[in-house]
Amino acid sequence: AGAGGGGTLGAPLTTSFGSVLSSDERRLISTRDISESSTLQGDINRLTISLEANVPMTEGQELRVVLDRGYFSEQIPDKEASAFVCPAVVTSLEAPCVDSTASPVQNATYRYRRATNEGEWTDGLPSLIITLTSDLPLGSRLAFVFAVTNPGAPKEGLTPTVMGSTLEVSPMQGVVMSAPNSGPLFSATIGESSNIADSINVLTITMVPSTTIPAGSVVTVSGLTG
């Protein structure tokens, strides 16, 4: 319109490139890392697990790590709440247990179930169930330690599967609990400063652990007689 004509100004239509409102992306746990602290047979193995969904999650939704009967005894009872929290020094009596203090996100509770029956892929399998106690925004990551007891003999190794409410099943990224190594917790040497009778003798003991030794553990050196 001309100046002062009171009309509206328009712009020519243009074509935009790209697509929106599509639903092609899979809803899954995009970060699903697992690593271990020990490869020693029969040892306490602290599995470090990191989980992050590619969509926001809401209070009450669950994440589930599905395990394998061949690595978890059927004698282990169901565990949850305070009875499931790892003590300072974990033994086979407490394992499996969860230490969530390392996670920047603390809005979850944890349960261990020795058998689940919620679909073909979980039929009768042990699992770790994480229930959100508040909303989990996009980009938030759960990181925690799942302490277990390694098998008493070598195995092929466990790759757990993981899924969540409305999220598809995916294998975790890592293999754990193959327990290829046997032997003592320490390799140790001892030396002395003197072999002269009745003289002061300083014994130097050097121990190198073959696995992670938790803080608070007690190491006993025996056999010093005379």
Backbone bond lengths (Angstrom), bond angles and torsions (degrees), N, CA, C in turn:
res aa  C-N    CA-C-N  psi(-1)  N-CA   C-N-CA  omega(-1)  CA-C   N-CA-C  phi
1 A - - - 1.462 - - 1.510 109.35 -
2 G 1.357 116.83 154.68 1.445 119.80 179.69 1.497 111.49 -74.82
3 A 1.323 115.15 169.70 1.450 119.61 -179.34 1.507 109.65 -61.81
4 G 1.306 116.72 133.30 1.450 122.47 177.74 1.502 112.96 76.17
5 G 1.343 119.07 5.75 1.444 120.61 -177.55 1.511 114.04 -82.23
6 G 1.354 118.06 -9.51 1.454 120.85 177.35 1.516 114.09 74.92
7 G 1.341 119.18 10.84 1.460 120.75 179.93 1.514 111.97 -84.05
8 T 1.319 116.50 -175.31 1.461 122.40 178.19 1.512 109.26 -108.13
9 L 1.328 114.50 148.56 1.452 120.29 178.79 1.522 108.89 -94.02
10 G 1.271 118.61 135.03 1.462 122.24 179.27 1.509 111.05 -118.56
11 A 1.329 116.31 163.61 1.459 121.71 177.25 1.515 107.50 -125.99
12 P 1.302 117.88 146.38 1.465 119.76 179.61 1.533 110.89 -65.39
13 L 1.327 116.27 146.61 1.455 121.14 178.06 1.523 110.05 -68.23
14 T 1.336 116.09 142.07 1.453 120.84 175.53 1.518 109.38 -125.38
15 T 1.282 116.40 159.67 1.470 121.91 -179.48 1.520 109.71 -98.63
16 S 1.342 117.89 126.91 1.461 121.39 176.01 1.516 109.11 -93.86
17 F 1.308 114.81 151.09 1.456 120.37 -177.82 1.522 108.96 -111.88
18 G 1.336 117.33 135.58 1.454 122.52 -177.31 1.512 109.73 124.21
19 S 1.325 116.47 176.06 1.462 121.24 179.76 1.513 109.09 -134.98
20 V 1.312 116.35 150.82 1.455 122.25 -179.70 1.513 108.76 -136.49
21 L 1.341 115.54 169.51 1.462 122.85 175.78 1.515 112.61 58.77
22 S 1.331 116.55 26.33 1.471 118.98 175.55 1.512 109.52 -88.28
23 S 1.311 117.63 161.59 1.468 122.34 -178.54 1.521 110.66 -128.18
24 D 1.350 115.18 40.03 1.456 119.68 -175.94 1.520 112.79 -80.24
25 E 1.346 118.22 -26.03 1.462 120.52 -175.05 1.523 110.42 -72.56
26 R 1.312 115.53 134.82 1.459 121.07 179.29 1.521 109.66 -74.68
27 R 1.325 115.95 141.41 1.466 121.94 176.61 1.523 107.33 -90.15
28 L 1.314 115.81 111.70 1.453 119.30 -176.24 1.527 110.71 -154.85
29 I 1.329 115.41 176.93 1.458 122.42 173.37 1.520 106.29 -88.77
30 S 1.314 116.49 99.59 1.455 121.05 -171.00 1.524 112.29 -73.51
31 T 1.332 117.28 -33.94 1.464 121.44 173.05 1.514 107.49 -105.05
32 R 1.326 117.12 119.61 1.468 121.86 -176.37 1.532 109.10 -147.23
33 D 1.323 114.86 62.53 1.463 122.18 -173.68 1.523 111.04 -89.35
34 I 1.323 115.89 145.42 1.459 121.55 175.10 1.521 108.45 -143.65
35 S 1.343 116.20 135.97 1.463 122.39 176.88 1.521 108.31 -141.31
36 E 1.322 117.16 169.30 1.459 120.45 -174.20 1.511 111.71 -132.31
37 S 1.359 115.14 160.53 1.463 120.63 -178.61 1.520 112.78 -100.53
38 S 1.327 118.20 -17.06 1.462 120.22 -173.24 1.524 111.20 -143.77
39 T 1.318 115.97 140.45 1.466 122.11 172.96 1.514 110.73 -113.19
40 L 1.338 117.41 15.19 1.461 122.75 -175.37 1.527 110.25 -87.50
41 Q 1.307 116.68 133.68 1.460 121.69 -179.82 1.526 111.08 -62.16
42 G 1.329 116.78 131.76 1.456 122.33 177.84 1.515 114.94 75.86
43 D 1.330 117.91 3.33 1.463 121.43 -176.32 1.530 110.75 -87.49
44 I 1.337 116.40 158.18 1.453 120.83 170.08 1.528 108.23 -71.40
45 N 1.318 116.32 125.05 1.461 122.80 -175.33 1.525 108.11 -117.92
46 R 1.319 116.47 119.62 1.467 121.91 -178.48 1.530 108.63 -93.67
47 L 1.328 115.56 103.46 1.455 121.66 -179.29 1.529 108.76 -84.63
48 T 1.321 117.79 119.64 1.458 122.33 177.42 1.525 108.40 -93.10
49 I 1.336 115.97 121.16 1.465 122.46 -174.39 1.525 109.18 -119.62
50 S 1.337 116.70 132.69 1.463 123.20 175.21 1.523 108.54 -125.12
51 L 1.343 115.62 127.96 1.464 120.97 -177.67 1.524 109.89 -130.63
52 E 1.333 116.18 133.75 1.463 121.28 175.73 1.525 108.82 -146.80
53 A 1.332 116.75 122.80 1.466 121.43 178.76 1.524 110.66 -82.40
54 N 1.334 115.96 155.39 1.465 119.50 177.92 1.525 112.30 -90.60
55 V 1.339 115.77 11.94 1.469 122.02 174.07 1.525 107.81 -138.88
56 P 1.338 118.49 156.95 1.463 119.31 174.62 1.529 110.11 -64.66
57 M 1.337 116.19 151.15 1.456 121.36 175.67 1.528 108.37 -122.82
58 T 1.321 116.28 155.83 1.451 121.09 -175.21 1.518 111.25 -117.15
59 E 1.321 115.54 161.65 1.458 122.50 179.53 1.524 110.42 -51.75
60 G 1.342 114.91 134.92 1.458 120.85 178.70 1.514 113.99 94.97
61 Q 1.326 118.18 -18.27 1.455 119.62 176.92 1.530 110.30 -72.01
62 E 1.332 115.77 157.99 1.458 121.01 -175.19 1.521 111.50 -121.26
63 L 1.327 114.67 147.02 1.451 123.70 165.06 1.523 106.54 -112.80
64 R 1.328 116.24 141.68 1.460 118.76 -175.92 1.529 109.89 -134.25
65 V 1.339 115.60 126.81 1.463 122.36 174.07 1.519 107.17 -102.63
66 V 1.326 116.89 113.51 1.459 122.15 -175.85 1.520 109.31 -95.24
67 L 1.328 115.74 129.76 1.460 123.15 -171.62 1.538 110.27 -107.16
68 D 1.320 117.76 -155.05 1.462 121.50 -176.25 1.519 109.15 -140.32
69 R 1.330 116.33 136.88 1.471 120.67 -178.95 1.519 112.33 -60.59
70 G 1.336 117.30 -28.69 1.456 119.88 -177.44 1.521 114.04 -68.11
71 Y 1.349 117.20 -11.78 1.458 121.49 -177.89 1.530 112.74 -115.06
72 F 1.322 116.96 -8.47 1.463 121.45 -177.65 1.531 109.17 -132.29
73 S 1.311 115.64 119.20 1.462 121.24 -176.84 1.525 111.06 -60.95
74 E 1.323 116.21 140.59 1.463 120.57 175.96 1.528 111.40 -68.76
75 Q 1.333 117.07 -10.96 1.463 120.93 178.93 1.529 112.18 -80.15
76 I 1.339 117.10 -13.33 1.466 119.80 179.26 1.524 108.85 -71.81
77 P 1.320 118.90 124.51 1.466 120.62 -178.59 1.526 111.83 -76.81
78 D 1.339 115.27 164.64 1.460 119.98 171.28 1.523 109.20 -61.46
79 K 1.336 116.71 143.68 1.463 121.13 -177.89 1.518 109.77 -137.00
80 E 1.326 116.54 145.97 1.461 120.90 175.95 1.519 110.02 -162.00
81 A 1.336 114.70 170.10 1.462 123.26 175.17 1.524 110.55 53.63
82 S 1.347 117.91 -140.89 1.461 121.33 -172.23 1.520 112.23 -65.58
83 A 1.316 117.21 -26.46 1.470 119.82 -179.90 1.520 111.71 -72.57
84 F 1.315 116.34 -6.73 1.451 121.14 -175.69 1.524 112.23 -108.59
85 V 1.326 117.58 -3.35 1.458 122.32 -177.70 1.526 109.74 -80.97
86 C 1.329 116.92 134.30 1.468 120.55 -177.79 1.520 111.57 -68.23
87 P 1.337 117.17 136.49 1.463 119.84 171.00 1.524 110.43 -75.13
88 A 1.317 116.25 176.99 1.469 119.78 -178.83 1.523 111.38 -60.41
89 V 1.333 116.68 -40.94 1.460 122.09 176.99 1.524 107.34 -120.07
90 V 1.316 116.97 115.50 1.461 121.81 -176.14 1.526 109.79 -88.81
91 T 1.325 116.12 133.42 1.460 121.62 171.73 1.522 108.23 -116.54
92 S 1.328 115.79 174.09 1.462 119.71 -179.73 1.517 112.19 -63.20
93 L 1.344 117.56 -19.44 1.458 120.47 177.89 1.528 111.07 -72.96
94 E 1.337 117.68 -31.97 1.464 120.69 -179.86 1.537 112.30 -88.05
95 A 1.321 117.50 -29.87 1.465 120.64 -177.29 1.532 110.72 -72.95
96 P 1.357 116.97 144.76 1.461 126.71 -1.30 1.524 112.17 -77.37
97 C 1.323 115.54 151.72 1.460 121.81 177.59 1.526 108.10 -153.20
98 V 1.324 116.22 168.27 1.464 120.98 -174.91 1.523 110.26 -123.71
99 D 1.327 116.44 134.03 1.456 123.75 170.85 1.524 106.62 -114.49
100 S 1.325 117.32 108.69 1.464 121.30 -177.08 1.522 112.72 -103.78
101 T 1.331 118.27 9.83 1.465 120.50 -175.01 1.517 112.71 -68.31
102 A 1.347 117.67 -19.62 1.461 120.38 -178.07 1.523 112.15 -83.17
103 S 1.319 118.17 -7.38 1.457 120.80 -174.77 1.520 110.90 -82.59
104 P 1.352 117.59 135.71 1.461 119.09 173.28 1.529 111.81 -70.34
105 V 1.335 116.69 -17.57 1.465 122.37 179.03 1.522 108.40 -110.58
106 Q 1.323 117.01 117.99 1.466 121.32 -174.92 1.528 112.51 -109.40
107 N 1.331 117.27 16.03 1.455 119.25 -173.26 1.532 111.92 -97.11
108 A 1.315 116.98 59.86 1.455 121.24 -179.67 1.526 109.98 -154.39
109 T 1.327 115.57 153.31 1.464 122.38 170.71 1.523 108.19 -117.66
110 Y 1.332 115.38 158.22 1.457 120.56 -172.55 1.527 110.17 -127.36
111 R 1.337 115.68 143.05 1.460 122.25 175.55 1.524 109.20 -138.41
112 Y 1.327 116.00 147.51 1.460 121.45 171.76 1.520 107.92 -112.70
113 R 1.323 116.58 130.74 1.454 122.01 177.02 1.516 109.10 -122.07
114 R 1.336 116.41 126.51 1.463 119.20 -176.75 1.523 112.51 -74.26
115 A 1.332 117.61 -16.82 1.467 121.03 176.35 1.518 108.75 -155.04
116 T 1.330 116.57 135.39 1.459 121.41 177.53 1.518 108.76 -126.69
117 N 1.306 116.09 149.88 1.461 121.73 179.10 1.521 108.60 -137.63
118 E 1.316 115.31 73.24 1.455 121.28 -176.54 1.519 111.09 -127.69
119 G 1.322 116.30 39.53 1.453 121.03 -178.20 1.514 110.11 128.34
120 E 1.311 115.66 163.30 1.464 120.88 -173.33 1.524 112.49 -57.62
121 W 1.340 116.45 -38.98 1.467 119.65 -174.27 1.528 112.48 -73.75
122 T 1.342 120.01 -16.51 1.460 121.81 178.37 1.520 112.29 -111.24
123 D 1.305 118.37 8.07 1.459 121.71 -170.09 1.527 111.83 -57.82
124 G 1.337 116.03 107.85 1.453 121.54 175.27 1.509 115.36 72.52
125 L 1.331 118.98 8.40 1.461 120.92 -175.49 1.528 110.75 -93.56
126 P 1.350 117.53 146.35 1.467 119.63 173.20 1.520 110.41 -68.37
127 S 1.323 116.71 152.28 1.461 119.44 -179.26 1.518 111.11 -154.18
128 L 1.318 114.93 157.68 1.457 124.43 173.45 1.520 106.88 -107.29
129 I 1.323 117.10 122.42 1.459 122.38 -174.45 1.522 109.06 -111.76
130 I 1.336 116.60 124.83 1.459 122.66 178.81 1.527 107.90 -111.41
131 T 1.322 117.64 121.00 1.461 122.26 -179.99 1.520 108.96 -110.03
132 L 1.323 117.13 126.37 1.461 121.71 -179.66 1.523 110.02 -75.35
133 T 1.318 116.23 131.67 1.463 121.48 177.78 1.526 111.87 -100.17
134 S 1.322 117.28 0.75 1.465 123.04 172.11 1.521 107.37 -158.08
135 D 1.325 116.67 172.03 1.459 120.70 -179.79 1.527 110.39 -63.48
136 L 1.326 115.13 148.01 1.457 121.85 178.56 1.527 107.50 -119.67
137 P 1.347 117.90 100.76 1.471 120.11 -176.33 1.523 111.88 -64.72
138 L 1.309 115.50 161.06 1.453 121.17 176.12 1.533 109.75 -58.00
139 G 1.325 116.64 134.50 1.461 121.32 -179.24 1.514 114.33 94.06
140 S 1.345 117.80 -5.74 1.465 120.82 179.03 1.525 109.53 -84.01
141 R 1.312 116.08 141.35 1.469 121.07 -176.63 1.514 110.90 -124.02
142 L 1.322 115.53 133.85 1.459 122.06 172.07 1.520 108.22 -93.39
143 A 1.332 116.84 127.52 1.457 121.65 177.51 1.522 108.06 -131.98
144 F 1.313 117.50 127.44 1.456 120.38 -177.34 1.528 109.21 -153.97
145 V 1.329 115.32 168.02 1.463 122.17 178.59 1.522 108.51 -110.07
146 F 1.307 115.54 128.53 1.463 123.32 177.40 1.530 106.55 -111.02
147 A 1.330 117.12 103.16 1.468 121.81 -175.83 1.524 109.33 -86.09
148 V 1.329 116.44 126.25 1.467 122.58 -177.50 1.527 109.01 -132.14
149 T 1.315 116.07 172.63 1.459 121.49 174.85 1.521 108.75 -105.05
150 N 1.317 117.26 124.76 1.458 121.40 179.08 1.529 111.41 -64.10
151 P 1.331 117.57 153.52 1.472 120.09 174.19 1.521 111.48 -59.57
152 G 1.324 115.95 156.02 1.461 121.11 179.67 1.506 113.84 -81.64
153 A 1.334 117.52 -3.71 1.459 123.15 178.30 1.519 108.16 -145.91
154 P 1.331 118.07 158.38 1.469 119.90 -177.78 1.532 112.02 -59.94
155 K 1.330 115.64 145.31 1.459 122.97 175.57 1.521 109.28 -134.16
156 E 1.342 115.70 172.81 1.460 119.67 -179.76 1.519 112.05 -67.59
157 G 1.308 117.64 -26.55 1.461 121.69 -177.51 1.513 111.12 109.45
158 L 1.319 115.96 148.57 1.455 123.62 -174.98 1.525 110.60 -107.44
159 T 1.326 116.80 127.69 1.457 122.95 168.33 1.518 106.98 -115.01
160 P 1.339 118.85 98.26 1.457 120.16 -178.73 1.530 111.14 -64.25
161 T 1.320 116.04 158.88 1.453 121.29 169.74 1.519 108.66 -103.40
162 V 1.321 116.59 156.38 1.464 120.67 -176.22 1.524 108.95 -140.48
163 M 1.314 116.65 144.39 1.456 122.00 176.69 1.514 108.28 -153.80
164 G 1.323 115.84 174.90 1.455 120.53 178.12 1.507 110.39 -147.48
165 S 1.329 116.43 171.41 1.454 121.02 176.38 1.528 108.75 -56.25
166 T 1.323 116.95 120.07 1.471 126.20 -177.81 1.528 112.64 70.17
167 L 1.337 118.86 5.73 1.465 121.81 -179.56 1.526 109.56 -110.43
168 E 1.313 116.71 141.31 1.451 120.28 -174.55 1.527 112.49 -75.97
169 V 1.321 115.39 164.09 1.465 122.75 -178.83 1.525 109.67 -77.49
170 S 1.344 116.53 134.58 1.460 121.30 179.19 1.525 108.83 -142.85
171 P 1.345 117.94 147.18 1.464 119.98 174.28 1.518 110.34 -73.04
172 M 1.332 116.97 145.46 1.457 120.11 174.92 1.523 109.76 -72.58
173 Q 1.321 115.69 161.36 1.454 121.47 -175.80 1.524 108.93 -101.23
174 G 1.320 115.37 87.55 1.452 122.48 -178.56 1.515 110.76 152.66
175 V 1.318 116.11 154.00 1.460 122.95 177.39 1.524 107.68 -121.44
176 V 1.331 116.95 130.17 1.464 121.26 -176.01 1.530 110.15 -134.30
177 M 1.330 114.66 169.44 1.464 124.09 172.49 1.535 113.70 61.99
178 S 1.341 117.16 29.36 1.468 118.53 173.53 1.519 111.24 -77.74
179 A 1.333 116.90 -22.97 1.479 123.70 175.02 1.530 112.45 46.87
180 P 1.336 118.22 59.26 1.465 119.21 -178.14 1.519 114.43 -76.21
181 N 1.325 117.03 -16.05 1.464 119.75 -170.87 1.517 112.15 -106.52
182 S 1.314 114.73 136.93 1.462 121.15 172.16 1.516 108.24 -121.74
183 G 1.316 116.27 162.85 1.457 118.91 179.22 1.502 111.18 132.40
184 P 1.317 117.65 -177.90 1.458 121.60 -177.14 1.525 111.99 -70.85
185 L 1.327 115.17 160.90 1.459 120.40 176.49 1.516 111.61 -68.31
186 F 1.333 116.72 -26.45 1.462 121.19 -177.59 1.521 110.16 -129.55
187 S 1.325 116.05 147.50 1.463 120.78 157.07 1.519 105.57 -100.23
188 A 1.326 116.61 134.00 1.465 119.37 -170.78 1.519 110.70 -137.34
189 T 1.329 115.27 146.14 1.467 121.96 173.68 1.527 108.53 -130.72
190 I 1.336 115.44 155.82 1.460 120.55 178.14 1.522 108.72 -136.78
191 G 1.312 115.28 139.31 1.458 120.64 177.34 1.518 110.34 -136.50
192 E 1.324 116.89 165.88 1.459 120.45 -178.55 1.514 110.79 -133.44
193 S 1.321 115.17 158.75 1.465 120.22 -177.94 1.528 112.82 -94.55
194 S 1.343 117.23 -17.22 1.470 119.12 -176.86 1.523 110.30 -153.93
195 N 1.319 116.24 144.19 1.470 121.06 172.68 1.531 111.21 -119.14
196 I 1.320 115.28 21.55 1.467 120.58 179.38 1.521 109.03 -88.94
197 A 1.326 116.50 133.57 1.464 121.42 -178.03 1.529 110.64 -59.17
198 D 1.332 115.23 138.97 1.471 124.54 176.21 1.530 113.84 64.58
199 S 1.316 117.48 12.53 1.471 119.01 178.06 1.538 109.85 -97.21
200 I 1.306 115.08 161.98 1.463 120.07 175.69 1.527 108.73 -68.79
201 N 1.319 115.60 129.36 1.461 120.70 -177.29 1.530 108.52 -125.51
202 V 1.314 116.64 117.99 1.458 121.72 178.72 1.524 108.64 -95.29
203 L 1.337 115.36 117.32 1.456 120.66 178.61 1.523 109.29 -91.57
204 T 1.308 116.37 129.85 1.465 122.14 177.31 1.526 108.75 -110.25
205 I 1.324 115.53 117.41 1.467 121.34 -178.92 1.524 108.53 -112.19
206 T 1.300 115.69 127.54 1.469 121.88 178.38 1.522 108.58 -118.99
207 M 1.326 115.59 125.61 1.464 120.52 179.52 1.521 109.65 -124.95
208 V 1.316 116.64 131.78 1.461 123.16 177.98 1.530 107.75 -116.63
209 P 1.332 119.17 115.51 1.465 120.48 -177.88 1.521 111.54 -72.26
210 S 1.323 115.82 145.55 1.463 121.02 175.59 1.518 111.58 -95.69
211 T 1.326 116.56 1.80 1.460 122.19 176.73 1.521 108.20 -153.34
212 T 1.308 117.40 174.09 1.461 121.19 178.00 1.528 109.65 -71.64
213 I 1.315 117.35 127.55 1.463 122.66 177.84 1.521 107.73 -102.97
214 P 1.348 118.55 115.44 1.475 119.99 -176.26 1.522 112.25 -63.42
215 A 1.317 116.35 148.38 1.461 121.23 174.47 1.519 109.49 -58.43
216 G 1.339 116.42 138.82 1.460 120.82 -178.72 1.514 114.11 95.27
217 S 1.336 117.23 -8.90 1.466 120.35 178.18 1.534 110.06 -66.96
218 V 1.316 116.15 148.49 1.466 122.24 178.86 1.528 108.27 -109.02
219 V 1.331 116.04 124.31 1.452 122.55 178.05 1.527 108.28 -109.58
220 T 1.326 116.69 125.57 1.474 121.80 -177.06 1.515 110.12 -109.40
221 V 1.318 116.83 128.38 1.466 123.01 173.03 1.528 106.84 -102.34
222 S 1.325 116.93 117.07 1.467 121.18 -177.07 1.531 109.77 -116.01
223 G 1.312 114.81 167.69 1.456 120.81 177.03 1.503 115.10 93.98
224 L 1.364 118.27 5.11 1.463 121.25 177.66 1.525 108.45 -85.91
225 T 1.306 117.09 95.53 1.464 121.97 -178.75 1.509 110.29 -120.25
226 G 1.333 116.33 164.98 1.446 120.75 176.98 1.509 112.35 109.33
